Amino acid sequence: MESRILFNSKNIRDVFFEKSIKSLNFKRWIQLANFLEITRNTLGNYRKGKLTLPGNLYLRLSAKLYEKDKNIFAKNLSYLQDNWGRIKAGKITYYKYKEIFDEGRKKAINSVRKRCKKFNINLPINKEISYFIGLFIGDGFTNKYNRYYLIQFTGDKSEKSFYKTLISEYCKRNFNITPIIKNDRISKAIRVNVYSLDLFNLITNRFKIPAGRKSRTVLIPEEILKSEKEILKYCIRGIYDAEGCVFFDRRKFYLHPYPRVELHMNNVGLINQVYNILKDLKIKCNLGITKDGRRITIYGEDQVKKFMKEIGFSNPKHIKKLKYLN
């Protein structure tokens, strides 16, 4: 069986279907259902989240979306593995041969535990840890699955080298852990997985970021807000590396392409925090309200240069675009 898509929130799912029907130039849902060769009722169940969306339909629906939209949706979905439909049968087999399975599972878990490295979750905070938490706030997710504690980042496939080098190094230096990086066949993104109880506790207990989906509720941790300014700046850098956007207005009345740095999120509390921190740093920016959240925009070469000096980026996809400002 093929993979099935799970959207991280009702809002993301609603926006995905709205943008998809517009990109395919359909005005009625029945037209979209006919295009997908399914019934209108089935399409309704996908839209309401009553049924998980098959991977092949996700690809057809997203085919004509803008790349920016594709990247946003890729970061806000999960998927069930290819063998999800066989789980029930597996449970029946398990209970039939429970003792044999439990013995094998115990050996496997002990093997994994021996390979797992431990660290002190109360280690002193530094710029790299603050940056890691900022990146996690933007792109991260954590949860417990049975006896395993997963910390996961989702990025665009173009960011693979960024996660393999910089983020992997931060994890090794500070947490004694090497992430596992995999390509996501369905969303054409990458999944960066870290299995660690200590890192799970660092994020959820020390920094008070709840496990599970957090896009509308997470805030910059109090410990980081109260830290020295340079440490706080690295947290903001992590958020911008994950969720920020750099683009240029190339209209003719500008002598040169006019740069803008944007941060668009549906988390009002978080974006207000970032806006106030930028104001404290004397970076002029505009806070606007959008249909699905709020947007901070930094305009023009002078203010973008100031942002680069005070906050900056570590993600190459942003750095390349602003290379000419150096």
Residue pairs with C-beta under 8 A, 6 or more apart in sequence:
1 82
1 83
1 84
1 85
1 86
2 54
2 55
2 56
2 82
3 54
3 55
3 79
3 80
3 81
3 82
3 84
3 185
3 186
4 52
4 53
4 54
4 55
4 79
4 80
4 84
5 52
5 53
5 54
5 55
5 58
5 77
5 78
5 79
5 186
5 187
6 52
6 77
6 78
6 79
6 80
7 13
7 16
7 49
7 53
7 76
7 77
8 76
8 77
8 78
8 141
8 213
8 215
9 76
9 213
9 215
9 216
10 49
11 266
11 292
12 73
12 76
12 77
12 215
13 47
13 49
14 47
15 292
16 61
16 62
16 73
17 46
17 47
17 61
19 65
19 69
20 32
20 61
20 62
20 65
21 27
21 29
21 32
23 64
23 65
23 66
24 32
24 35
24 61
24 64
26 32
26 35
29 40
29 43
29 44
29 47
30 40
32 43
33 39
33 40
33 42
33 43
35 60
36 43
36 57
36 60
36 61
38 57
42 51
45 51
46 53
46 57
52 80
53 61
55 79
55 185
55 186
58 186
58 187
59 186
62 70
62 73
65 73
68 245
70 188
71 156
71 189
73 187
74 154
74 156
74 184
74 187
74 188
74 189
75 139
75 154
75 155
75 189
76 215
77 187
78 141
79 184
79 186
79 187
94 101
109 147
112 195
116 195
116 196
116 197
117 175
117 176
117 177
118 176
118 198
119 174
119 175
119 176
119 177
119 198
120 198
121 198
121 201
121 202
121 205
121 206
122 206
123 129
123 174
125 223
125 224
125 227
125 231
126 174
126 231
127 230
127 231
127 234
128 170
128 173
128 174
128 234
129 170
129 174
130 224
130 227
130 231
130 232
130 234
130 235
130 238
131 170
131 234
131 235
131 237
131 238
131 314
132 167
132 170
132 171
132 174
132 238
133 203
133 207
133 209
133 221
133 224
133 235
133 238
134 220
134 234
134 235
134 236
134 237
134 238
134 239
134 240
134 241
134 242
135 153
135 167
135 238
135 239
135 241
135 242
136 142
136 151
136 153
136 203
136 209
136 238
137 209
137 218
137 220
137 235
137 238
137 239
137 242
137 270
138 238
138 239
138 240
138 241
138 242
138 243
139 153
139 154
139 155
139 242
139 243
140 151
140 152
140 153
140 203
140 242
141 151
141 152
141 153
141 154
141 212
141 213
141 214
142 149
142 150
142 151
142 152
142 200
142 203
142 204
142 209
142 211
142 212
143 149
143 150
143 211
143 212
144 150
144 200
144 211
148 195
149 195
149 196
149 197
149 199
149 200
150 193
150 194
150 195
150 200
151 193
151 194
151 195
151 196
151 199
151 200
151 203
152 191
152 192
152 193
152 194
153 163
153 167
153 179
153 191
153 192
154 184
154 187
154 189
154 190
154 191
154 192
155 162
155 163
155 189
155 190
155 192
156 189
156 190
156 317
157 183
157 188
157 189
157 190
158 317
159 190
159 315
159 317
160 181
160 190
161 316
162 314
162 315
162 316
162 317
163 179
163 181
163 190
163 192
164 181
166 314
167 179
167 192
168 178
168 179
168 181
171 177
171 178
171 179
171 194
172 178
175 194
175 196
175 198
175 199
175 202
177 194
177 196
177 199
179 192
179 193
179 194
180 192
180 193
180 194
180 195
181 190
181 191
181 192
181 193
182 190
182 191
182 193
183 190
183 191
184 190
184 191
200 211
203 209
204 210
204 211
206 223
207 221
207 223
207 224
208 221
208 222
209 218
209 221
210 217
210 218
215 265
215 266
215 267
216 266
216 267
217 267
217 269
218 267
218 270
219 269
219 270
219 273
220 232
220 235
220 270
220 273
220 274
224 231
224 232
224 235
225 232
225 273
232 277
233 281
233 310
233 311
236 274
236 277
236 278
236 311
237 311
237 312
237 313
237 314
238 314
239 263
239 270
239 274
240 261
240 263
240 311
240 313
240 318
241 313
241 314
241 315
241 318
242 315
243 263
243 264
243 265
244 261
244 262
244 263
244 313
244 318
245 261
245 262
245 263
245 264
246 259
246 260
246 261
246 262
246 318
246 321
246 322
247 259
247 260
247 262
247 321
248 257
248 258
248 259
248 260
248 321
249 257
249 258
249 260
250 257
250 258
251 258
258 299
258 300
259 300
259 301
259 304
259 322
259 325
260 297
260 298
260 299
260 304
261 297
261 298
261 304
261 307
262 295
262 296
262 297
262 298
263 271
263 274
263 295
263 296
264 290
264 293
264 294
264 295
264 296
265 271
265 293
265 294
265 295
266 292
266 293
266 294
267 293
268 293
268 294
271 287
271 293
271 294
271 295
271 296
272 287
272 294
274 296
275 285
275 287
275 296
278 285
278 296
278 298
278 307
278 311
279 285
281 310
281 311
282 306
283 298
283 303
283 306
283 307
283 310
283 311
284 298
284 299
284 303
285 296
285 297
285 298
285 299
285 303
286 296
286 297
286 299
287 294
287 295
287 296
288 294
288 295
288 296
288 297
289 295
298 304
298 307
301 325
304 322
304 325
305 325
308 322
308 325
313 319
313 322
